[in-house]
């Protein structure tokens, strides 16, 4: 695996967890929803660029988070270190899915708008959008 560069999730990607009683674990719905926002963000950015819209590109691919594992849990910090596989496939193809193994961390924050944030391997951010762009250019069938 390439060197992992961790980036803090922007405040716009925080999720309110209310009185959930702690940091969600690696496979919690709140965690996966936030990871999905990270993956979907490039399609929103693509909307401002010439060519197919982000929405048109998004329809070309499907993705799923699989093999979600908790690598470590720090009780004192209420923080998780996680690993997962991002599986990306063309929506209309029998072609084998592309897989990207990545790591992410979930930790509590002292913030009035959020109870937790995620830091992640930046490779996941553009993985799905890249496959969609290649498909739109006719480079993948």
LINRAQUI-V588431 format. One line per field, one symbol per residue. phi: phi as a letter, one per 30 degrees, with the letter a starting at -180 (. if undefined). psi: psi as a letter, one per 30 degrees, with the letter a starting at -180 (. if undefined). A space follows every 50 residues. Layout:
phi->???
psi->???
This chain:
phi->.decccbdddedcdcdchcdikdddecdedddddddddddedddddedcd jededdddddbbbacbhdbcdabcddchbccbbacccbbddcbcedddbb dbbbbcbdbcbdcacabbcbddeddceddddddedddidbb
psi->klkkjkkkklffgkkkgbhfglklaegleeeeeeeeeeefefeeefffkk akleeeeefflllkklhkkjekkjeefhkkklklkjkklkehlgkkkkkj klllkklklikfflfllkklkfffegeeeeeeeeeffgfk.
